[in-house]
């Protein structure tokens, strides 16, 4: 059977899932500590949390008890969602830390993606093409908001492992795309606004300029 490459496993089209800009674009001009939205409203976090929920069930069900792959996959999935959460929280005081943690989330999900691809490859199981009806169906589910495990529960609990693995592959591609867009926004904000030290300096200078005679 002809196998597809990683980029053909259900990645979403640009603009379909990117909510980070609207989530984080309302920073008050001149504010030292910018306001942050609830990380749970980030589609990247929602998607990563679904990936974790699927992976926890998948790893415990389809790998032999004691197999180190179980812990490795679950830890990668957990790192994906937790670092998005921690990055969002850290962003109140450190844009650099937010970028760093978001990059860690991206790397963790990439590692998890490889585990799912390896699961399919070594067992000679098919990897869905991005234009297959199955991948398109998962993309349609991926457009629903909010993203929760309940959208996928029936498939995870009733379909064979190769189907569940392919669903996870599609969702990881979607999450990675969202994180890539998130990182672009974070980098743009850092270039334009600087970090906490720069904001503190600007705020202090503004304060002094408003009180020239004191």
Backbone bond lengths (Angstrom), bond angles and torsions (degrees), N, CA, C in turn:
res aa  C-N    CA-C-N  psi(-1)  N-CA   C-N-CA  omega(-1)  CA-C   N-CA-C  phi
1 X - - - 1.470 - - 1.518 109.73 -
2 X 1.289 116.58 134.53 1.458 121.27 179.34 1.508 109.77 -70.84
3 X 1.305 115.97 131.08 1.451 120.43 -178.31 1.507 109.86 -100.07
4 X 1.322 116.91 148.00 1.458 123.53 178.56 1.520 109.17 -96.43
5 X 1.319 115.40 154.55 1.453 117.56 177.02 1.517 110.53 -80.64
6 X 1.346 116.22 171.99 1.462 121.67 -173.57 1.511 112.60 -57.21
7 X 1.321 117.92 -35.53 1.462 120.94 -173.97 1.512 112.18 -73.91
8 X 1.341 116.96 -3.76 1.457 120.10 -178.00 1.513 112.03 -105.53
9 X 1.322 116.93 21.47 1.459 119.87 -172.27 1.507 114.07 -107.60
10 X 1.327 118.18 27.71 1.449 119.02 171.92 1.496 115.30 109.35
11 X 1.318 119.43 21.75 1.464 120.28 178.58 1.509 110.11 -67.02
12 X 1.311 116.82 138.75 1.452 121.67 -176.97 1.509 111.10 -78.76
13 X 1.315 116.59 160.61 1.448 121.71 178.66 1.519 110.21 -77.34
14 X 1.347 117.84 149.54 1.453 120.97 -179.66 1.519 112.27 -54.66
15 X 1.326 115.45 138.81 1.459 120.48 174.85 1.508 115.18 91.06
16 X 1.323 117.52 -13.97 1.455 119.33 -175.14 1.509 112.98 -76.60
17 X 1.351 117.38 -31.13 1.453 119.58 -172.59 1.517 113.62 -121.76
18 X 1.326 117.69 0.28 1.456 119.54 -170.43 1.516 110.75 -81.47
19 X 1.334 115.87 102.38 1.467 120.46 178.87 1.515 111.51 -107.84
20 X 1.346 117.20 -2.88 1.467 118.10 -172.02 1.518 112.05 -65.98
21 X 1.333 117.21 -37.06 1.468 119.18 -176.51 1.519 110.36 -60.94
22 X 1.348 116.68 -47.73 1.464 119.13 -179.80 1.525 110.85 -68.59
23 X 1.330 115.99 -30.02 1.467 120.91 179.56 1.530 110.94 -67.40
24 X 1.316 117.22 -30.29 1.457 119.73 -167.39 1.528 113.68 -128.48
25 X 1.331 118.80 12.03 1.462 119.70 -172.68 1.524 113.09 -97.00
26 X 1.339 117.31 7.87 1.461 119.41 -174.47 1.525 112.08 -104.36
27 X 1.334 117.77 25.44 1.464 120.26 -179.66 1.519 110.34 -59.97
28 X 1.325 115.31 137.50 1.458 120.72 -177.99 1.517 109.80 -75.30
29 X 1.316 116.77 129.42 1.454 121.30 179.15 1.528 109.98 -58.84
30 X 1.352 115.27 127.22 1.453 119.79 177.51 1.516 113.87 86.14
31 X 1.337 118.48 -4.49 1.450 120.45 179.93 1.525 110.24 -73.30
32 X 1.330 117.02 136.28 1.462 120.34 178.91 1.519 109.94 -72.31
33 X 1.315 116.63 -49.53 1.463 121.04 178.08 1.525 107.62 -111.12
34 X 1.331 117.25 108.07 1.461 120.45 -175.67 1.520 111.57 -70.49
35 X 1.321 117.07 152.41 1.462 119.78 176.90 1.516 110.33 -68.89
36 X 1.325 116.91 149.80 1.452 121.23 178.62 1.515 109.04 -122.79
37 X 1.323 115.61 144.49 1.448 119.87 174.51 1.517 109.87 -80.80
38 X 1.289 116.36 171.21 1.448 121.98 177.32 1.525 108.52 -70.79
39 X 1.336 117.53 123.61 1.462 120.48 -178.40 1.532 111.92 -58.45
40 X 1.334 116.33 -26.60 1.460 119.00 -178.81 1.525 112.78 -68.55
41 X 1.328 117.11 -15.55 1.463 119.62 176.60 1.525 111.85 -86.27
42 X 1.333 117.31 -10.05 1.455 120.30 177.16 1.524 109.87 -70.18
43 X 1.313 116.82 125.31 1.458 120.08 178.54 1.524 111.32 -63.48
44 X 1.326 116.58 -31.51 1.463 118.92 177.67 1.529 110.25 -62.44
45 X 1.345 117.07 -41.91 1.460 120.00 178.23 1.521 110.76 -67.63
46 X 1.321 117.41 -45.05 1.460 120.47 179.49 1.522 111.33 -57.44
47 X 1.329 115.50 -44.68 1.455 120.12 -179.23 1.528 110.42 -65.63
48 X 1.334 116.67 -43.21 1.461 120.27 179.79 1.527 111.17 -64.43
49 X 1.319 116.75 -34.72 1.462 119.71 178.71 1.529 110.70 -67.98
50 X 1.325 117.38 -38.91 1.468 120.61 175.69 1.528 109.80 -62.45
51 X 1.328 116.63 -43.26 1.466 120.83 178.07 1.527 110.26 -59.00
52 X 1.326 117.07 -41.88 1.469 120.25 177.80 1.525 110.74 -62.22
53 X 1.327 117.18 -46.78 1.465 120.67 -178.08 1.533 111.35 -61.50
54 X 1.319 116.39 -39.76 1.465 120.33 178.21 1.525 110.12 -68.07
55 X 1.331 116.16 -44.60 1.463 120.76 -176.13 1.520 111.94 -64.91
56 X 1.329 116.89 -40.16 1.465 120.18 178.75 1.526 110.46 -57.17
57 X 1.312 116.38 -45.46 1.463 120.89 -179.98 1.529 111.17 -71.06
58 X 1.312 116.29 -43.40 1.462 121.17 -176.77 1.534 110.98 -62.68
59 X 1.317 116.86 -49.60 1.466 120.63 -175.37 1.523 111.60 -63.88
60 X 1.324 116.65 -41.04 1.458 119.86 -179.24 1.526 112.60 -73.32
61 X 1.313 117.52 -22.17 1.459 121.14 -177.19 1.522 113.27 -91.42
62 X 1.320 117.90 -36.46 1.463 120.22 -168.95 1.528 114.63 -110.66
63 X 1.324 118.61 1.33 1.459 120.99 173.66 1.518 109.19 -115.63
64 X 1.331 116.23 147.96 1.453 121.07 -177.98 1.527 110.73 -65.69
65 X 1.297 114.77 146.15 1.454 120.54 179.00 1.528 109.58 -56.61
66 X 1.317 117.03 131.27 1.454 121.20 -178.85 1.511 113.78 93.04
67 X 1.329 118.33 -9.29 1.460 121.60 177.89 1.527 109.17 -67.89
68 X 1.331 116.68 126.42 1.467 120.41 -177.57 1.524 112.07 -64.53
69 X 1.318 116.55 -20.00 1.466 119.65 179.61 1.525 111.39 -60.77
70 X 1.319 117.14 -30.64 1.470 120.76 -179.76 1.525 109.81 -58.50
71 X 1.328 115.71 -55.33 1.467 119.69 -178.84 1.520 111.43 -64.40
72 X 1.324 117.14 -38.69 1.460 120.56 -177.77 1.524 111.34 -63.42
73 X 1.331 116.67 -45.40 1.459 119.91 -178.98 1.521 111.15 -67.65
74 X 1.329 116.43 -43.11 1.467 119.84 -179.48 1.526 110.31 -64.95
75 X 1.331 117.40 -40.88 1.462 120.12 178.94 1.527 111.85 -65.48
76 X 1.329 116.87 -39.51 1.467 119.90 177.42 1.519 110.61 -63.21
77 X 1.334 116.36 -43.62 1.465 120.47 179.64 1.518 110.83 -65.01
78 X 1.327 116.28 -41.66 1.467 119.93 179.13 1.525 110.35 -64.93
79 X 1.320 116.97 -43.15 1.456 120.62 179.55 1.526 110.90 -60.47
80 X 1.326 116.16 -37.07 1.458 119.86 178.50 1.518 112.26 -57.61
81 X 1.318 116.35 -50.81 1.472 118.70 -176.70 1.526 112.29 -77.59
82 X 1.342 117.43 -39.04 1.456 119.60 -176.00 1.524 112.60 -67.63
83 X 1.326 117.17 -34.80 1.461 118.52 -179.08 1.523 111.91 -74.98
84 X 1.324 117.74 -26.09 1.471 119.17 171.16 1.522 108.97 -66.48
85 X 1.329 116.00 -44.78 1.470 121.34 178.25 1.533 110.50 -60.08
86 X 1.325 116.90 -52.59 1.461 120.53 -176.35 1.521 111.32 -65.56
87 X 1.342 116.44 -35.57 1.457 119.84 177.83 1.508 111.39 -63.81
88 X 1.328 116.44 -42.24 1.459 120.33 179.60 1.520 110.88 -62.40
89 X 1.333 116.36 -41.35 1.458 119.94 179.31 1.525 111.57 -70.08
90 X 1.331 116.43 -39.90 1.468 120.10 -179.24 1.518 111.55 -67.08
91 X 1.328 116.77 -23.68 1.456 120.66 -176.45 1.519 114.13 -64.26
92 X 1.327 117.80 -13.72 1.465 119.24 178.27 1.522 111.41 -66.75
93 X 1.331 116.62 -28.29 1.463 119.52 -178.24 1.517 113.75 -124.33
94 X 1.328 118.62 -15.94 1.459 119.88 -176.21 1.519 111.12 -145.62
95 X 1.316 116.63 103.36 1.456 120.76 176.06 1.525 110.48 -65.09
96 X 1.354 115.58 -35.38 1.457 119.28 179.02 1.526 111.04 -61.30
97 X 1.336 116.89 -43.61 1.460 120.56 -179.84 1.521 110.95 -67.04
98 X 1.320 116.78 -37.31 1.462 119.61 178.04 1.524 110.52 -62.28
99 X 1.321 116.70 -43.19 1.464 120.36 178.26 1.531 110.33 -63.87
100 X 1.342 115.86 -44.21 1.457 120.22 -179.07 1.525 111.37 -60.50
101 X 1.322 117.28 -48.42 1.459 120.93 -177.59 1.530 111.81 -67.96
102 X 1.313 116.50 -36.48 1.461 119.76 177.56 1.522 110.54 -65.76
103 X 1.336 116.57 -36.12 1.465 120.44 174.66 1.524 111.57 -65.48
104 X 1.322 117.01 -37.17 1.468 120.45 176.58 1.528 109.92 -62.86
105 X 1.322 116.75 -41.77 1.471 120.79 177.24 1.519 110.69 -58.86
106 X 1.323 115.63 -44.69 1.475 120.84 180.00 1.525 110.87 -61.50
107 X 1.329 116.93 -44.92 1.461 121.04 -179.61 1.533 111.75 -65.08
108 X 1.325 116.36 -38.49 1.467 120.63 179.86 1.517 111.06 -64.56
109 X 1.313 116.74 -42.71 1.461 120.11 179.56 1.527 111.18 -68.85
110 X 1.323 116.82 -32.22 1.468 119.67 176.43 1.528 110.27 -65.98
111 X 1.324 116.94 -39.64 1.465 120.86 176.13 1.527 110.76 -63.42
112 X 1.320 115.90 -42.09 1.468 120.32 178.46 1.524 110.77 -64.41
113 X 1.316 116.88 -39.89 1.462 121.06 177.64 1.525 110.31 -56.46
114 X 1.323 116.58 -44.82 1.463 120.64 -179.77 1.521 111.44 -62.72
115 X 1.338 118.15 -36.01 1.461 120.61 177.44 1.529 111.25 -63.22
116 X 1.325 116.59 -42.85 1.465 119.13 178.20 1.524 111.24 -66.26
117 X 1.326 116.71 -40.89 1.459 119.90 178.97 1.527 110.89 -64.98
118 X 1.323 116.50 -38.14 1.462 120.18 176.78 1.528 110.93 -64.95
119 X 1.322 116.53 -40.42 1.467 120.50 178.09 1.528 110.22 -55.80
120 X 1.321 116.47 -45.71 1.461 120.28 179.85 1.527 111.49 -69.95
121 X 1.318 116.62 -42.71 1.467 121.22 -173.70 1.520 112.59 -64.87
122 X 1.336 117.02 -49.83 1.468 119.03 -174.25 1.527 111.93 -71.78
123 X 1.307 117.38 -15.74 1.462 121.05 178.14 1.526 112.38 -102.14
124 X 1.333 115.77 6.52 1.467 121.83 -179.62 1.525 111.98 55.43
125 X 1.336 114.64 39.90 1.452 120.68 177.88 1.529 109.27 -97.39
126 X 1.334 118.39 149.36 1.469 120.48 -174.81 1.524 112.96 -72.88
127 X 1.325 114.90 143.85 1.464 122.74 171.86 1.524 107.37 -104.71
128 X 1.323 116.66 124.68 1.463 119.76 -176.44 1.527 111.25 -63.49
129 X 1.324 115.95 140.32 1.455 120.00 169.99 1.519 110.03 -76.76
130 X 1.309 116.78 155.71 1.465 120.05 -175.32 1.519 112.38 -65.36
131 X 1.331 117.43 -22.94 1.458 120.44 -179.90 1.525 112.78 -101.29
132 X 1.320 116.81 7.50 1.469 119.53 177.05 1.523 109.72 -67.94
133 X 1.305 116.20 156.83 1.467 119.27 -179.42 1.524 111.10 -64.34
134 X 1.347 116.29 -31.04 1.458 119.64 179.56 1.531 111.15 -67.70
135 X 1.334 115.20 -45.60 1.470 118.77 179.90 1.523 111.01 -65.41
136 X 1.314 116.47 -39.03 1.472 119.52 178.53 1.523 110.69 -63.62
137 X 1.323 116.48 -37.30 1.466 120.18 179.09 1.531 110.40 -63.94
138 X 1.348 116.66 -42.71 1.465 119.95 178.86 1.527 110.23 -65.69
139 X 1.323 117.09 -36.79 1.471 119.47 177.12 1.522 110.60 -63.31
140 X 1.327 116.57 -39.29 1.463 119.61 177.64 1.532 110.56 -62.18
141 X 1.329 116.57 -43.34 1.471 119.63 176.22 1.521 110.69 -62.88
142 X 1.326 115.60 -34.99 1.460 120.49 -178.66 1.507 114.01 -67.77
143 X 1.334 117.30 -14.86 1.467 120.59 178.79 1.522 112.59 -86.72
144 X 1.323 116.59 -10.36 1.456 119.77 179.43 1.515 109.78 -74.80
145 X 1.328 115.79 143.10 1.460 120.27 177.45 1.525 109.32 -130.51
146 X 1.332 116.94 142.52 1.469 125.17 -4.83 1.530 111.13 -73.08
147 X 1.339 115.87 159.86 1.451 121.05 175.09 1.524 108.85 -84.56
148 X 1.337 115.99 122.03 1.461 120.77 178.26 1.526 109.12 -136.62
149 X 1.321 115.29 162.04 1.461 120.66 179.05 1.516 111.56 -62.01
150 X 1.327 116.83 -28.62 1.465 119.82 -177.56 1.523 112.43 -60.03
151 X 1.315 118.05 -26.70 1.458 120.77 177.21 1.525 111.81 -64.61
152 X 1.327 115.64 -24.19 1.468 120.57 -173.11 1.530 112.97 -117.47
153 X 1.330 117.32 -4.72 1.463 121.15 -173.31 1.521 112.77 -53.27
154 X 1.317 117.81 -49.40 1.462 121.00 -176.93 1.520 111.55 -57.08
155 X 1.318 117.23 -42.36 1.464 120.97 -179.10 1.527 110.55 -67.91
156 X 1.326 116.40 -43.02 1.460 120.64 -178.17 1.519 111.00 -64.44
157 X 1.325 117.21 -36.11 1.465 121.01 -175.07 1.520 113.72 -87.77
158 X 1.334 118.48 -16.22 1.464 119.62 -174.02 1.526 114.91 -121.78
159 X 1.331 118.12 -16.43 1.456 120.02 -176.15 1.526 111.04 -93.92
160 X 1.334 118.10 157.10 1.465 121.13 178.82 1.523 111.51 -66.30
161 X 1.343 117.38 163.64 1.464 120.81 -173.47 1.517 114.35 -59.11
162 X 1.344 118.46 -34.85 1.461 118.84 -179.74 1.520 112.20 -65.06
163 X 1.334 117.36 -31.28 1.465 120.58 177.09 1.526 109.97 -71.47
164 X 1.325 116.78 -45.57 1.462 120.68 -179.91 1.524 110.15 -62.26
165 X 1.327 117.30 -41.99 1.467 120.75 179.21 1.524 110.61 -62.37
166 X 1.320 117.39 -41.30 1.464 120.37 178.94 1.520 111.89 -66.76
167 X 1.328 116.67 -37.72 1.474 119.55 175.64 1.524 109.44 -60.95
168 X 1.335 116.31 -44.92 1.462 120.13 179.03 1.524 111.32 -61.56
169 X 1.325 117.00 -40.86 1.467 120.81 178.52 1.532 110.32 -60.16
170 X 1.315 116.53 -46.07 1.465 120.42 178.70 1.522 111.18 -59.21
171 X 1.332 116.57 -45.30 1.460 120.68 -177.08 1.526 112.04 -68.73
172 X 1.325 116.88 -35.10 1.468 119.17 177.31 1.520 110.23 -66.13
173 X 1.339 117.35 -41.36 1.463 119.76 175.67 1.532 110.75 -58.61
174 X 1.327 116.47 -42.67 1.465 120.16 179.48 1.525 110.61 -64.00
175 X 1.350 116.52 -45.03 1.467 120.37 179.42 1.521 110.83 -62.56
176 X 1.321 117.19 -41.67 1.463 120.59 179.67 1.526 111.59 -64.10
177 X 1.318 116.24 -39.07 1.463 119.22 177.07 1.523 110.42 -61.65
178 X 1.325 116.67 -44.23 1.462 120.92 178.84 1.518 111.36 -61.46
179 X 1.321 116.56 -43.39 1.459 120.29 -179.19 1.522 110.48 -65.44
180 X 1.328 117.02 -38.45 1.470 119.85 177.35 1.523 110.86 -59.95
181 X 1.332 116.81 -42.50 1.468 120.32 177.88 1.527 110.64 -66.74
182 X 1.317 116.34 -37.98 1.456 121.70 178.64 1.527 110.41 -62.20
183 X 1.326 116.44 -43.59 1.463 120.64 -179.92 1.524 111.52 -64.49
184 X 1.324 116.85 -38.34 1.461 119.81 177.70 1.533 110.41 -61.21
185 X 1.328 116.44 -42.01 1.457 120.71 178.81 1.526 111.11 -65.49
186 X 1.334 116.31 -43.87 1.463 120.41 179.40 1.526 111.47 -61.74
187 X 1.315 116.57 -43.13 1.463 120.02 179.90 1.525 111.01 -64.76
188 X 1.327 116.43 -39.57 1.466 120.38 178.16 1.524 110.61 -63.59
189 X 1.331 116.67 -43.19 1.460 120.63 179.24 1.524 111.01 -64.02
190 X 1.335 116.61 -39.07 1.461 119.30 -179.30 1.531 110.75 -65.85
191 X 1.334 116.19 -41.35 1.467 119.97 178.75 1.523 111.02 -64.06
192 X 1.342 116.27 -41.11 1.461 120.52 -175.86 1.525 113.06 -79.32
193 X 1.330 117.35 -36.60 1.461 121.04 -171.24 1.521 114.01 -110.89
194 X 1.347 116.03 -19.12 1.453 119.43 -176.99 1.522 111.66 76.83
195 X 1.333 114.61 -171.67 1.454 120.82 178.57 1.509 111.85 -95.74
196 X 1.333 116.18 -166.72 1.460 121.26 -177.15 1.521 111.85 -61.63
197 X 1.324 117.76 -41.76 1.468 120.38 -178.12 1.527 111.60 -61.46
198 X 1.347 115.71 -43.41 1.463 118.76 178.40 1.523 111.54 -64.13
199 X 1.322 116.94 -39.45 1.466 119.87 179.69 1.526 110.91 -66.56
200 X 1.320 116.34 -38.37 1.468 119.82 178.17 1.530 110.81 -64.87
201 X 1.336 116.00 -41.26 1.465 119.55 178.46 1.516 111.33 -62.99
202 X 1.342 116.48 -45.46 1.470 119.64 179.27 1.519 111.30 -62.29
203 X 1.333 116.79 -40.90 1.465 120.58 -179.50 1.526 110.75 -64.66
204 X 1.346 116.19 -40.42 1.462 119.94 -179.79 1.527 111.05 -66.71
205 X 1.346 116.35 -43.15 1.466 120.13 178.05 1.519 111.10 -63.61
206 X 1.316 116.15 -39.30 1.459 119.75 178.58 1.526 110.17 -63.44
207 X 1.326 115.75 -42.46 1.459 120.19 178.96 1.531 111.00 -61.39
208 X 1.320 116.48 -44.04 1.467 120.42 -179.97 1.534 111.36 -65.80
209 X 1.311 116.50 -39.20 1.466 120.03 179.84 1.527 112.53 -66.75
210 X 1.330 115.81 -26.14 1.460 119.84 177.96 1.525 111.88 -80.10
211 X 1.344 116.76 -12.19 1.479 121.86 -177.80 1.527 109.41 -130.15
212 X 1.341 117.31 61.13 1.481 121.06 -173.30 1.520 114.08 -65.56
213 X 1.310 119.03 -25.23 1.461 121.49 -174.84 1.536 112.72 -99.88
214 X 1.319 116.50 8.11 1.462 118.02 -176.91 1.522 109.90 -116.79
